[in-house]
Amino acid sequence: MMSRNIYDSLLEAQKTAIKQNADSLDFIQGLCSEFEKYNQISSVYYEKYNVKRGLRNGDGTGVLAGVTQIGNVRGYVLEDGEKTSIPGQLIYRGIDVQDLIQGFTSEDRFGFEETAYLLMFGTLPNMEQLEQFQNILAYFRNLPPSFTEDMILKAPSSDVMNKLARSVLALYSYDPDPDNNSLPVEILQALKLIARFPVIVAHAFAAKRHYFDRESLYLHRPKPELSIAENFLHSVRHDNQFTREEARLLDLCLVLHMEHGGGNNSAFACRVLSSSGTDIYASIAAAVGALKGPKHGGANMRVMEMFSHIQQDVKDWKDDEEIKAYLTKILRKEAGDGSGLIYGMGHAIYTVSDPRAVILKQFARQMAEEKGFLEQFQLFESVERLSPGVFHQVTGQDKEICANVDMYSGLVYKMMGIPPELYTPLFAIARIVGWCAHRIEEVYSPHGRIIRPAYKALAKHQVFVPMAER
């Protein structure tokens, strides 16, 4: 039994800690007030100095910051300075992603590895090249000795993306020549990261589930004969069981998420860091951090959270007027998470349609019919159909908006039994290919200059005031 003196000491220490924490909060609140007093920037300045907010022009087109041979995203065409909307296109190394998917699915093959080869090296592999590429990825899947124990299990995180970013940085310490940016070394490092991302995510998820959700710990080794998609399902399920249909659909999702042009937030973050001459691990960790944000890769989780509110608060899922009324509340920040955003709707480039959403929607409908999710799927369709009209009515803007890939990717994962905390990490497992391709392209770019845009300084000149006179 604890002695009275020890108990009193612990109680006193707890009281002291509470008081110190309260004092800290009061001090921080004062700092916040100080910050708000001296750090207000009026939106007037953005117009006055013609600032390209979000690196976008006034008509919504992106500021041209570079050139790339890797991927292209098309949602409009410019003719005589006029922007005309077109059905969205996603192009990988000159090949329309719809043609690419049609190609490998018609031959009953998984497409991740083949598409990764295309994006990394610029051409489709023949059968021998594909088999060699698959074999080298299978070989590199194994993490360094004791990496899972030392870097993941001993420092688990409640957020898998956070753990993924830290693990990428940690891999620097396991690389015998991490700062060597010669082409052979860069390609070797890239292939290791592509192969290891699914394993890191699976182990980080297992640690999260064990230490934060109080569940049993299951760690499964990847199997060399399985594809990336098959291995992931094998790794995150206790019983290792999955169907070929599930693996094929996950493979399709990964292909659709693999690349989205050099201007997407995470790829650009990777290119910005790469332009400084830093190592691949720092550049990729930055990209992971960018993708984690709810305005980027984290949006698929926000979509599912939003629909949980809609399903709870909308009584009749087939009543358009009730759905429109609730979407109006979301836009007015009276419902949902208070952001005023209808997650899953709208995109910086796509206007008429997002080709990824179009493709996923087809497969989502089929799976919904098979797994008993048809009513939920139809609710998603209704939100997609009604959101543009509600958006125009509430905001008064004539901006064209369409469903983006996040609208249906979360639903597909849910129907497959994949937990929400893995939605964004799955995005990262796919996008690591695009990041590595952009990283190498940036490092070997002929311009060789660090990316450094300008910011207009607004602070007025001040004289230094001696301490006694403040």
VOPAGU-2260 file (C-alpha; in pm, 1 decimal, decimal comma):
REM VOPAGU-2260
SITE   aa  ch    i         X         Y         Z
SITE  MET   A    0       0,0       0,0       0,0
SITE  MET   A    1     125,1     347,6     -88,3
SITE  SER   A    2     250,5     542,6     214,2
SITE  ARG   A    3      76,4     864,9     306,1
SITE  ASN   A    4     388,6    1075,9     244,7
SITE  ILE   A    5     434,9     939,8    -109,2
SITE  TYR   A    6      64,0     985,7    -184,2
SITE  ASP   A    7      72,8    1345,9     -59,3
SITE  SER   A    8     386,2    1415,8    -266,5
SITE  LEU   A    9     223,3    1280,0    -583,3
SITE  LEU   A   10     -92,4    1478,0    -517,1
SITE  GLU   A   11     107,6    1794,7    -461,6
SITE  ALA   A   12     307,9    1733,9    -781,8
SITE  GLN   A   13     -16,6    1687,3    -975,4
SITE  LYS   A   14    -157,9    2013,6    -838,7
SITE  THR   A   15     165,2    2194,1    -931,2
SITE  ALA   A   16     153,7    2051,8   -1284,3
SITE  ILE   A   17    -208,5    2160,8   -1326,6
SITE  LYS   A   18    -125,2    2513,1   -1209,4
SITE  GLN   A   19     179,3    2532,2   -1436,4
SITE  ASN   A   20     -28,0    2413,2   -1729,9
SITE  ALA   A   21    -294,6    2673,5   -1655,1
SITE  ASP   A   22     -28,0    2943,7   -1629,4
SITE  SER   A   23     115,4    2827,5   -1962,5
SITE  LEU   A   24    -225,0    2842,5   -2126,5
SITE  ASP   A   25    -277,7    3196,0   -1996,4
SITE  PHE   A   26      64,4    3298,3   -2131,2
SITE  ILE   A   27      -4,4    3137,7   -2469,4
SITE  GLN   A   28    -340,2    3311,1   -2488,4
SITE  GLY   A   29    -159,1    3640,0   -2433,2
SITE  LEU   A   30      84,4    3551,9   -2711,9
SITE  CYS   A   31    -210,2    3478,6   -2940,6
SITE  SER   A   32    -353,1    3822,7   -2869,7
SITE  GLU   A   33     -12,7    3977,1   -2940,4
SITE  PHE   A   34      13,5    3787,1   -3267,8
SITE  GLU   A   35    -334,4    3888,0   -3383,0
SITE  LYS   A   36    -255,8    4251,3   -3300,8
SITE  TYR   A   37      51,7    4272,3   -3525,0
SITE  ASN   A   38      -5,4    4008,2   -3792,8
SITE  GLN   A   39    -320,8    4099,3   -3981,5
SITE  ILE   A   40    -290,2    4100,5   -4362,5
SITE  SER   A   41    -580,8    4247,9   -4552,0
SITE  SER   A   42    -705,1    4064,9   -4860,1
SITE  VAL   A   43    -680,3    4400,3   -5040,4
SITE  TYR   A   44    -304,9    4350,3   -5074,0
SITE  TYR   A   45    -349,5    4033,2   -5280,3
SITE  GLU   A   46    -534,6    4231,0   -5545,9
SITE  LYS   A   47    -313,3    4538,2   -5516,5
SITE  TYR   A   48       6,1    4342,6   -5584,3
SITE  ASN   A   49    -155,6    4087,4   -5818,5
SITE  VAL   A   50     -61,4    3799,0   -5591,8
SITE  LYS   A   51    -132,1    3456,4   -5742,4
SITE  ARG   A   52    -306,2    3306,6   -5441,8
SITE  GLY   A   53    -251,2    2933,5   -5434,3
SITE  LEU   A   54     -20,1    2987,4   -5733,4
SITE  ARG   A   55    -330,7    3023,8   -5948,3
SITE  ASN   A   56    -425,0    3291,2   -6198,9
SITE  GLY   A   57    -743,9    3491,5   -6167,3
SITE  ASP   A   58    -929,5    3259,1   -6405,1
SITE  GLY   A   59    -843,3    2954,1   -6194,6
SITE  THR   A   60    -566,1    2824,0   -6418,7
SITE  GLY   A   61    -239,7    2732,8   -6252,2
SITE  VAL   A   62      69,9    2951,5   -6264,1
SITE  LEU   A   63     318,7    2779,9   -6493,2
SITE  ALA   A   64     607,2    2678,9   -6264,9
SITE  GLY   A   65     783,6    2411,8   -6468,0
SITE  VAL   A   66     765,3    2144,0   -6735,1
SITE  THR   A   67     727,1    1769,1   -6695,4
SITE  GLN   A   68     705,7    1455,4   -6905,5
SITE  ILE   A   69     543,5    1245,5   -6632,2
SITE  GLY   A   70     175,3    1328,1   -6599,8
SITE  ASN   A   71     -86,0    1570,2   -6726,1
SITE  VAL   A   72    -424,2    1676,5   -6591,9
SITE  ARG   A   73    -674,0    1837,4   -6828,9
SITE  GLY   A   74   -1007,8    1987,8   -6732,2
SITE  TYR   A   75   -1030,0    2277,7   -6974,6
SITE  VAL   A   76    -873,0    2422,0   -7287,7
SITE  LEU   A   77    -760,1    2779,8   -7350,5
SITE  GLU   A   78    -846,2    2932,4   -7685,9
SITE  ASP   A   79    -770,0    3299,6   -7750,5
SITE  GLY   A   80    -740,2    3349,6   -7376,3
SITE  GLU   A   81   -1085,5    3200,4   -7312,3
SITE  LYS   A   82   -1118,2    2899,5   -7084,4
SITE  THR   A   83   -1350,6    2624,9   -7210,9
SITE  SER   A   84   -1441,5    2330,9   -6986,3
SITE  ILE   A   85   -1397,9    1976,6   -7114,3
SITE  PRO   A   86   -1449,2    1630,5   -6965,0
SITE  GLY   A   87   -1149,9    1562,2   -6742,4
SITE  GLN   A   88    -849,1    1368,3   -6864,2
SITE  LEU   A   89    -567,1    1212,6   -6661,4
SITE  ILE   A   90    -266,4    1124,4   -6873,2
SITE  TYR   A   91      33,5     913,5   -6767,4
SITE  ARG   A   92     337,9     961,7   -6992,0
SITE  GLY   A   93     109,5    1045,0   -7283,9
SITE  ILE   A   94    -132,6     755,6   -7226,6
SITE  ASP   A   95    -488,4     830,0   -7113,5
SITE  VAL   A   96    -538,9     652,0   -6782,0
SITE  GLN   A   97    -869,7     509,7   -6906,4
SITE  ASP   A   98    -687,9     340,3   -7195,5
SITE  LEU   A   99    -421,1     216,9   -6957,7
SITE  ILE   A  100    -675,9      61,3   -6722,1
SITE  GLN   A  101    -871,9     -87,7   -7009,5
SITE  GLY   A  102    -549,4    -243,7   -7131,4
SITE  PHE   A  103    -444,3    -436,8   -6822,6
SITE  THR   A  104    -794,5    -519,8   -6697,7
SITE  SER   A  105    -892,7    -667,4   -7035,3
SITE  GLU   A  106    -592,0    -898,1   -7005,1
SITE  ASP   A  107    -687,1    -987,5   -6644,4
SITE  ARG   A  108    -366,7    -844,3   -6494,8
SITE  PHE   A  109    -287,4    -625,4   -6197,9
SITE  GLY   A  110    -177,8    -280,4   -6312,3
SITE  PHE   A  111      13,1    -114,3   -6028,2
SITE  GLU   A  112     359,3    -246,5   -6111,2
SITE  GLU   A  113     316,4    -194,0   -6485,3
SITE  THR   A  114     196,7     164,7   -6434,0
SITE  ALA   A  115     478,6     232,6   -6188,1
SITE  TYR   A  116     730,4     123,4   -6451,5
SITE  LEU   A  117     565,2     353,0   -6706,6
SITE  LEU   A  118     570,7     658,1   -6478,3
SITE  MET   A  119     924,3     600,5   -6353,7
SITE  PHE   A  120    1094,7     523,8   -6685,0
SITE  GLY   A  121     866,3     666,1   -6954,6
SITE  THR   A  122     762,6     355,6   -7144,9
SITE  LEU   A  123     544,7      48,3   -7097,0
SITE  PRO   A  124     747,0    -260,9   -7003,2
SITE  ASN   A  125     749,4    -579,5   -7208,1
SITE  MET   A  126     676,5    -904,9   -7025,5
SITE  GLU   A  127    1039,6    -973,1   -6936,2
SITE  GLN   A  128    1094,8    -618,4   -6807,3
SITE  LEU   A  129     772,5    -632,3   -6605,1
SITE  GLU   A  130     868,4    -961,3   -6441,2
SITE  GLN   A  131    1213,8    -826,7   -6351,6
SITE  PHE   A  132    1056,0    -510,0   -6212,1
SITE  GLN   A  133     805,8    -709,9   -6004,4
SITE  ASN   A  134    1087,5    -929,3   -5870,9
SITE  ILE   A  135    1302,2    -635,7   -5761,9
SITE  LEU   A  136    1006,2    -470,4   -5586,2
SITE  ALA   A  137     932,0    -800,6   -5409,6
SITE  TYR   A  138    1297,0    -821,6   -5300,2
SITE  PHE   A  139    1298,7    -466,8   -5161,9
SITE  ARG   A  140     973,0    -503,8   -4964,6
SITE  ASN   A  141    1149,9    -633,2   -4656,1
SITE  LEU   A  142    1232,2    -350,3   -4417,4
SITE  PRO   A  143    1584,6    -319,6   -4270,3
SITE  PRO   A  144    1655,4    -552,0   -3972,8
SITE  SER   A  145    1478,1    -438,7   -3652,5
SITE  PHE   A  146    1327,7    -135,5   -3831,5
SITE  THR   A  147     970,4    -226,5   -3734,3
SITE  GLU   A  148    1070,3    -290,5   -3373,0
SITE  ASP   A  149    1286,2      19,5   -3330,6
SITE  MET   A  150    1112,9     277,0   -3548,4
SITE  ILE   A  151     747,7     174,5   -3544,7
SITE  LEU   A  152     662,7     -37,6   -3240,2
SITE  LYS   A  153     877,6     160,7   -2994,7
SITE  ALA   A  154     735,1     492,9   -3113,8
SITE  PRO   A  155     380,3     423,1   -3235,4
SITE  SER   A  156     155,9     702,2   -3356,9
SITE  SER   A  157    -220,6     741,4   -3345,3
SITE  ASP   A  158    -196,7     868,8   -3705,1
SITE  VAL   A  159     -58,7     632,5   -3970,4
SITE  MET   A  160      45,1     917,1   -4202,8
SITE  ASN   A  161     250,2    1072,4   -3923,7
SITE  LYS   A  162     423,0     740,9   -3865,3
SITE  LEU   A  163     482,5     698,5   -4239,2
SITE  ALA   A  164     653,1    1037,3   -4266,2
SITE  ARG   A  165     875,3     965,1   -3966,1
SITE  SER   A  166     961,6     621,7   -4100,9
SITE  VAL   A  167    1066,7     768,6   -4435,5
SITE  LEU   A  168    1301,0    1008,7   -4257,1
SITE  ALA   A  169    1434,4     721,2   -4044,5
SITE  LEU   A  170    1525,0     520,0   -4354,9
SITE  TYR   A  171    1795,4     780,2   -4420,2
SITE  SER   A  172    1986,4     632,5   -4125,2
SITE  TYR   A  173    1970,8     283,6   -4278,0
SITE  ASP   A  174    2101,9     396,1   -4617,3
SITE  PRO   A  175    2481,9     354,9   -4655,9
SITE  ASP   A  176    2498,9     647,2   -4900,5
SITE  PRO   A  177    2182,8     858,3   -4847,7
SITE  ASP   A  178    2311,1    1186,5   -4994,1
SITE  ASN   A  179    2437,3    1035,6   -5316,5
SITE  ASN   A  180    2212,0    1174,6   -5590,5
SITE  SER   A  181    2365,1     990,8   -5885,0
SITE  LEU   A  182    2101,6     843,1   -6114,3
SITE  PRO   A  183    2164,5     475,0   -6022,3
SITE  VAL   A  184    2142,2     553,2   -5650,7
SITE  GLU   A  185    1832,3     772,9   -5692,1
SITE  ILE   A  186    1653,7     494,5   -5882,8
SITE  LEU   A  187    1761,0     236,7   -5623,8
SITE  GLN   A  188    1633,8     454,6   -5338,9
SITE  ALA   A  189    1306,9     520,1   -5523,9
SITE  LEU   A  190    1239,8     150,5   -5587,7
SITE  LYS   A  191    1303,0      69,3   -5221,7
SITE  LEU   A  192    1057,8     340,1   -5110,8
SITE  ILE   A  193     790,7     224,7   -5357,2
SITE  ALA   A  194     828,0    -134,2   -5235,5
SITE  ARG   A  195     839,7     -49,6   -4864,1
SITE  PHE   A  196     557,0     201,5   -4835,7
SITE  PRO   A  197     280,9     -65,9   -4810,4
SITE  VAL   A  198     477,6    -257,3   -4546,7
SITE  ILE   A  199     543,5      53,9   -4337,4
SITE  VAL   A  200     175,1     150,0   -4355,2
SITE  ALA   A  201      62,5    -202,1   -4259,1
SITE  HIS   A  202     300,4    -214,2   -3961,5
SITE  ALA   A  203     217,6     141,6   -3851,8
SITE  PHE   A  204    -151,1      52,8   -3864,1
SITE  ALA   A  205     -90,8    -264,6   -3661,6
SITE  ALA   A  206      98,1     -61,3   -3398,9
SITE  LYS   A  207    -173,8     203,2   -3389,6
SITE  ARG   A  208    -443,8     -59,6   -3349,2
SITE  HIS   A  209    -248,6    -234,8   -3072,7
SITE  TYR   A  210    -129,2      59,1   -2864,4
SITE  PHE   A  211    -414,0     306,0   -2915,0
SITE  ASP   A  212    -716,7      83,7   -2986,5
SITE  ARG   A  213    -615,6    -187,6   -2737,1
SITE  GLU   A  214    -637,0    -467,6   -2992,9
SITE  SER   A  215    -408,5    -763,4   -3052,7
SITE  LEU   A  216     -87,4    -706,9   -3248,0
SITE  TYR   A  217     -60,7    -882,2   -3584,2
SITE  LEU   A  218     242,3    -836,9   -3808,1
SITE  HIS   A  219     249,1   -1022,5   -4139,3
SITE  ARG   A  220     547,6   -1054,5   -4369,1
SITE  PRO   A  221     489,9    -965,9   -4735,0
SITE  LYS   A  222     480,7   -1254,2   -4981,4
SITE  PRO   A  223     704,2   -1221,7   -5289,1
SITE  GLU   A  224     454,8   -1390,3   -5521,1
SITE  LEU   A  225     176,3   -1140,2   -5446,1
SITE  SER   A  226     116,9    -801,8   -5611,1
SITE  ILE   A  227     129,9    -474,1   -5417,7
SITE  ALA   A  228    -250,1    -472,8   -5377,6
SITE  GLU   A  229    -268,3    -838,9   -5273,7
SITE  ASN   A  230      13,5    -798,7   -5024,0
SITE  PHE   A  231    -150,6    -498,0   -4863,3
SITE  LEU   A  232    -478,8    -681,5   -4804,6
SITE  HIS   A  233    -281,7    -984,2   -4683,8
SITE  SER   A  234     -88,9    -762,4   -4438,9
SITE  VAL   A  235    -369,0    -558,7   -4279,3
SITE  ARG   A  236    -617,3    -841,1   -4222,5
SITE  HIS   A  237    -578,4   -1067,4   -3919,9
SITE  ASP   A  238    -663,1   -1379,1   -4117,2
SITE  ASN   A  239    -478,7   -1271,3   -4437,7
SITE  GLN   A  240    -793,7   -1343,8   -4638,4
SITE  PHE   A  241    -907,7   -1145,3   -4941,4
SITE  THR   A  242   -1078,8   -1212,2   -5272,0
SITE  ARG   A  243    -925,8   -1154,6   -5613,5
SITE  GLU   A  244   -1206,4    -908,5   -5688,1
SITE  GLU   A  245   -1109,4    -701,2   -5382,9
SITE  ALA   A  246    -743,6    -704,5   -5480,9
SITE  ARG   A  247    -826,3    -607,0   -5839,6
SITE  LEU   A  248   -1037,6    -312,8   -5722,8
SITE  LEU   A  249    -771,2    -196,3   -5476,9
SITE  ASP   A  250    -514,3    -223,9   -5755,6
SITE  LEU   A  251    -737,5      -4,5   -5972,4
SITE  CYS   A  252    -765,1     255,8   -5694,2
SITE  LEU   A  253    -386,8     262,6   -5656,4
SITE  VAL   A  254    -336,8     315,2   -6030,2
SITE  LEU   A  255    -585,9     605,1   -6029,8
SITE  HIS   A  256    -410,3     770,4   -5733,3
SITE  MET   A  257     -55,0     718,8   -5857,6
SITE  GLU   A  258       8,1    1051,2   -6031,1
SITE  HIS   A  259    -163,1    1384,6   -6085,0
SITE  GLY   A  260      80,8    1622,2   -6250,8
SITE  GLY   A  261     372,6    1821,6   -6113,7
SITE  GLY   A  262     152,1    2097,1   -5975,0
SITE  ASN   A  263     -45,3    1890,5   -5724,7
SITE  ASN   A  264      38,6    1999,9   -5371,3
SITE  SER   A  265     238,0    1698,5   -5255,0
SITE  ALA   A  266     432,6    1647,9   -5580,6
SITE  PHE   A  267     515,7    2018,2   -5586,2
SITE  ALA   A  268     630,0    2000,4   -5223,2
SITE  CYS   A  269     856,9    1713,1   -5323,0
SITE  ARG   A  270     994,5    1910,4   -5616,9
SITE  VAL   A  271    1050,4    2222,4   -5403,6
SITE  LEU   A  272    1262,0    2029,1   -5153,6
SITE  SER   A  273    1438,3    1834,7   -5427,8
SITE  SER   A  274    1537,0    2160,9   -5598,5
SITE  SER   A  275    1733,7    2253,8   -5286,3
SITE  GLY   A  276    1961,1    1952,5   -5333,2
SITE  THR   A  277    1841,3    1768,3   -5024,1
SITE  ASP   A  278    1810,8    1389,4   -5006,4
SITE  ILE   A  279    1520,3    1181,2   -5135,5
SITE  TYR   A  280    1402,2    1089,2   -4784,9
SITE  ALA   A  281    1352,1    1453,8   -4682,7
SITE  SER   A  282    1172,7    1527,8   -5010,5
SITE  ILE   A  283     936,3    1230,4   -4985,6
SITE  ALA   A  284     862,8    1295,6   -4617,0
SITE  ALA   A  285     755,4    1647,7   -4712,7
SITE  ALA   A  286     523,3    1504,4   -4977,0
SITE  VAL   A  287     369,7    1269,6   -4717,9
SITE  GLY   A  288     310,3    1566,0   -4489,0
SITE  ALA   A  289     139,8    1757,4   -4769,2
SITE  LEU   A  290     -82,6    1462,7   -4863,2
SITE  LYS   A  291    -190,5    1426,0   -4499,8
SITE  GLY   A  292    -375,4    1758,6   -4516,0
SITE  PRO   A  293    -756,8    1754,8   -4541,8
SITE  LYS   A  294    -744,1    1980,7   -4848,8
SITE  HIS   A  295    -535,4    1718,3   -5028,4
SITE  GLY   A  296    -516,6    1343,8   -4960,2
SITE  GLY   A  297    -696,2    1366,6   -4627,5
SITE  ALA   A  298   -1015,5    1470,7   -4806,8
SITE  ASN   A  299   -1136,0    1112,2   -4854,7
SITE  MET   A  300   -1170,8    1070,7   -4477,9
SITE  ARG   A  301   -1356,9    1402,6   -4459,5
SITE  VAL   A  302   -1597,9    1278,8   -4726,2
SITE  MET   A  303   -1688,3     976,2   -4517,2
SITE  GLU   A  304   -1721,3    1187,9   -4202,1
SITE  MET   A  305   -1950,7    1426,6   -4390,6
SITE  PHE   A  306   -2167,9    1139,9   -4513,7
SITE  SER   A  307   -2196,4    1000,6   -4162,8
SITE  HIS   A  308   -2356,0    1335,2   -4067,8
SITE  ILE   A  309   -2580,7    1329,1   -4374,7
SITE  GLN   A  310   -2694,7     971,9   -4310,9
SITE  GLN   A  311   -2772,4    1054,9   -3950,2
SITE  ASP   A  312   -2950,5    1387,3   -4002,8
SITE  VAL   A  313   -3130,1    1334,6   -4334,7
SITE  LYS   A  314   -3431,5    1116,8   -4262,1
SITE  ASP   A  315   -3532,2    1032,5   -4618,8
SITE  TRP   A  316   -3227,7     960,0   -4836,1
SITE  LYS   A  317   -3445,0     969,2   -5148,1
SITE  ASP   A  318   -3590,9    1315,1   -5080,1
SITE  ASP   A  319   -3399,8    1563,8   -5296,8
SITE  GLU   A  320   -3541,4    1863,3   -5113,5
SITE  GLU   A  321   -3429,2    1734,1   -4773,4
SITE  ILE   A  322   -3081,5    1657,7   -4907,9
SITE  LYS   A  323   -3058,1    2002,0   -5069,7
SITE  ALA   A  324   -3161,5    2166,4   -4742,9
SITE  TYR   A  325   -2887,9    1982,9   -4556,8
SITE  LEU   A  326   -2624,0    2065,3   -4818,8
SITE  THR   A  327   -2727,7    2429,3   -4782,8
SITE  LYS   A  328   -2660,1    2403,8   -4408,8
SITE  ILE   A  329   -2316,9    2255,2   -4479,0
SITE  LEU   A  330   -2224,7    2543,4   -4710,9
SITE  ARG   A  331   -2348,1    2793,4   -4452,9
SITE  LYS   A  332   -2129,9    2623,6   -4185,0
SITE  GLU   A  333   -2441,9    2520,1   -3993,6
SITE  ALA   A  334   -2384,1    2146,1   -4035,5
SITE  GLY   A  335   -2104,1    1896,2   -4087,6
SITE  ASP   A  336   -1763,2    1996,5   -3952,9
SITE  GLY   A  337   -1835,2    2370,1   -3983,1
SITE  SER   A  338   -1586,7    2421,4   -4266,8
SITE  GLY   A  339   -1850,8    2524,5   -4520,3
SITE  LEU   A  340   -1716,7    2264,5   -4763,9
SITE  ILE   A  341   -1898,9    1984,1   -4939,9
SITE  TYR   A  342   -1614,3    1734,0   -4939,2
SITE  GLY   A  343   -1576,1    1528,7   -5254,8
SITE  MET   A  344   -1706,4    1808,9   -5477,5
SITE  GLY   A  345   -1493,0    2047,8   -5680,3
SITE  HIS   A  346   -1136,5    2039,7   -5807,1
SITE  ALA   A  347    -866,7    2290,6   -5899,1
SITE  ILE   A  348    -841,5    2157,0   -6255,8
SITE  TYR   A  349   -1138,7    1934,2   -6335,7
SITE  THR   A  350   -1463,9    2110,3   -6421,4
SITE  VAL   A  351   -1702,8    1886,2   -6614,7
SITE  SER   A  352   -1577,7    1559,2   -6466,3
SITE  ASP   A  353   -1290,4    1396,0   -6277,9
SITE  PRO   A  354   -1195,2    1083,7   -6477,8
SITE  ARG   A  355   -1085,3     906,9   -6160,2
SITE  ALA   A  356   -1426,6     960,9   -6004,1
SITE  VAL   A  357   -1600,3     847,3   -6323,6
SITE  ILE   A  358   -1404,9     519,5   -6329,7
SITE  LEU   A  359   -1434,8     453,6   -5955,5
SITE  LYS   A  360   -1806,3     525,4   -5960,3
SITE  GLN   A  361   -1862,7     246,6   -6214,4
SITE  PHE   A  362   -1689,1      -8,9   -5995,8
SITE  ALA   A  363   -1843,1     131,4   -5677,1
SITE  ARG   A  364   -2194,9      75,3   -5811,6
SITE  GLN   A  365   -2117,8    -286,2   -5895,2
SITE  MET   A  366   -1967,4    -350,2   -5552,5
SITE  ALA   A  367   -2256,1    -170,0   -5377,6
SITE  GLU   A  368   -2503,9    -402,5   -5546,7
SITE  GLU   A  369   -2301,7    -707,5   -5445,8
SITE  LYS   A  370   -2236,9    -606,1   -5084,2
SITE  GLY   A  371   -2569,7    -447,0   -4992,3
SITE  PHE   A  372   -2458,1     -83,3   -5000,8
SITE  LEU   A  373   -2686,1      28,4   -5283,4
SITE  GLU   A  374   -2888,3     277,6   -5074,3
SITE  GLN   A  375   -2568,5     442,4   -4948,5
SITE  PHE   A  376   -2430,4     454,3   -5301,8
SITE  GLN   A  377   -2748,2     619,7   -5428,6
SITE  LEU   A  378   -2717,6     880,7   -5152,7
SITE  PHE   A  379   -2366,1     957,6   -5274,5
SITE  GLU   A  380   -2502,4     993,4   -5627,3
SITE  SER   A  381   -2771,5    1231,7   -5504,2
SITE  VAL   A  382   -2517,1    1452,3   -5326,6
SITE  GLU   A  383   -2304,3    1455,9   -5642,6
SITE  ARG   A  384   -2605,6    1549,3   -5855,9
SITE  LEU   A  385   -2750,9    1815,8   -5624,1
SITE  SER   A  386   -2433,9    1985,7   -5494,0
SITE  PRO   A  387   -2358,1    2208,3   -5798,2
SITE  GLY   A  388   -2704,0    2369,4   -5789,8
SITE  VAL   A  389   -2692,7    2423,2   -5413,6
SITE  PHE   A  390   -2341,0    2565,7   -5440,0
SITE  HIS   A  391   -2447,3    2820,4   -5703,5
SITE  GLN   A  392   -2759,2    2913,5   -5506,6
SITE  VAL   A  393   -2579,3    2965,8   -5175,1
SITE  THR   A  394   -2254,7    3127,3   -5296,1
SITE  GLY   A  395   -2377,2    3306,0   -5608,5
SITE  GLN   A  396   -2068,4    3179,5   -5792,2
SITE  ASP   A  397   -2092,9    3033,0   -6141,5
SITE  LYS   A  398   -1788,2    2808,9   -6093,8
SITE  GLU   A  399   -1831,9    2462,6   -6243,2
SITE  ILE   A  400   -1788,0    2185,9   -5988,9
SITE  CYS   A  401   -1790,2    1809,6   -6029,5
SITE  ALA   A  402   -1734,5    1510,1   -5805,2
SITE  ASN   A  403   -1366,4    1441,0   -5745,6
SITE  VAL   A  404   -1195,9    1109,4   -5674,9
SITE  ASP   A  405   -1248,6    1143,8   -5299,4
SITE  MET   A  406   -1625,9    1125,8   -5342,8
SITE  TYR   A  407   -1617,9     752,8   -5418,1
SITE  SER   A  408   -1275,9     625,1   -5304,7
SITE  GLY   A  409   -1371,4     626,5   -4936,5
SITE  LEU   A  410   -1696,2     444,2   -5010,2
SITE  VAL   A  411   -1508,6     179,1   -5209,1
SITE  TYR   A  412   -1266,2     128,7   -4920,1
SITE  LYS   A  413   -1553,1     110,9   -4672,8
SITE  MET   A  414   -1729,1    -156,9   -4878,1
SITE  MET   A  415   -1401,6    -351,6   -4882,0
SITE  GLY   A  416   -1385,4    -335,9   -4502,9
SITE  ILE   A  417   -1078,2    -110,6   -4497,5
SITE  PRO   A  418   -1072,6     113,6   -4183,9
SITE  PRO   A  419   -1092,3     492,5   -4237,6
SITE  GLU   A  420    -748,5     554,8   -4089,0
SITE  LEU   A  421    -600,5     372,4   -4390,0
SITE  TYR   A  422    -776,0     576,8   -4660,7
SITE  THR   A  423    -510,1     847,7   -4690,1
SITE  PRO   A  424    -215,0     608,7   -4636,3
SITE  LEU   A  425    -345,8     406,9   -4931,6
SITE  PHE   A  426    -329,6     729,3   -5133,0
SITE  ALA   A  427      35,5     762,2   -5026,6
SITE  ILE   A  428     113,3     400,3   -5121,0
SITE  ALA   A  429       3,2     488,1   -5473,4
SITE  ARG   A  430     137,8     843,3   -5498,9
SITE  ILE   A  431     489,8     748,2   -5387,4
SITE  VAL   A  432     545,1     643,9   -5750,1
SITE  GLY   A  433     454,9     986,5   -5884,3
SITE  TRP   A  434     660,5    1157,0   -5614,0
SITE  CYS   A  435     971,0     954,0   -5696,8
SITE  ALA   A  436     927,5    1019,4   -6068,4
SITE  HIS   A  437     896,0    1394,8   -6006,6
SITE  ARG   A  438    1186,4    1389,0   -5760,3
SITE  ILE   A  439    1422,9    1235,7   -6015,6
SITE  GLU   A  440    1296,5    1460,4   -6294,1
SITE  GLU   A  441    1357,3    1767,6   -6076,3
SITE  VAL   A  442    1705,7    1656,6   -5967,7
SITE  TYR   A  443    1807,1    1600,1   -6329,3
SITE  SER   A  444    1626,2    1905,6   -6466,8
SITE  PRO   A  445    1843,2    2116,8   -6696,4
SITE  HIS   A  446    1744,9    2439,9   -6516,5
SITE  GLY   A  447    1911,6    2324,2   -6192,9
SITE  ARG   A  448    1774,8    2615,2   -5989,5
SITE  ILE   A  449    1622,8    2616,4   -5643,8
SITE  ILE   A  450    1250,8    2692,1   -5648,4
SITE  ARG   A  451    1201,3    3027,9   -5481,5
SITE  PRO   A  452     891,9    3236,7   -5556,6
SITE  ALA   A  453     862,8    3592,7   -5423,1
SITE  TYR   A  454     653,0    3732,4   -5138,7
SITE  LYS   A  455     569,8    4102,0   -5107,8
SITE  ALA   A  456     692,3    4236,1   -4773,9
SITE  LEU   A  457     436,4    4459,9   -4600,2
SITE  ALA   A  458     605,7    4536,3   -4268,8
SITE  LYS   A  459     682,4    4906,4   -4223,1
SITE  HIS   A  460    1023,1    5026,7   -4109,7
SITE  GLN   A  461    1071,5    5035,0   -3733,6
SITE  VAL   A  462    1353,0    5160,0   -3514,9
SITE  PHE   A  463    1494,6    4946,1   -3238,7
SITE  VAL   A  464    1361,4    5051,8   -2898,3
SITE  PRO   A  465    1589,0    4992,0   -2596,0
SITE  MET   A  466    1444,5    4758,4   -2334,3
SITE  ALA   A  467    1406,6    5033,9   -2072,2
SITE  GLU   A  468    1192,7    5242,5   -2308,7
SITE  ARG   A  469     943,9    4973,7   -2419,1
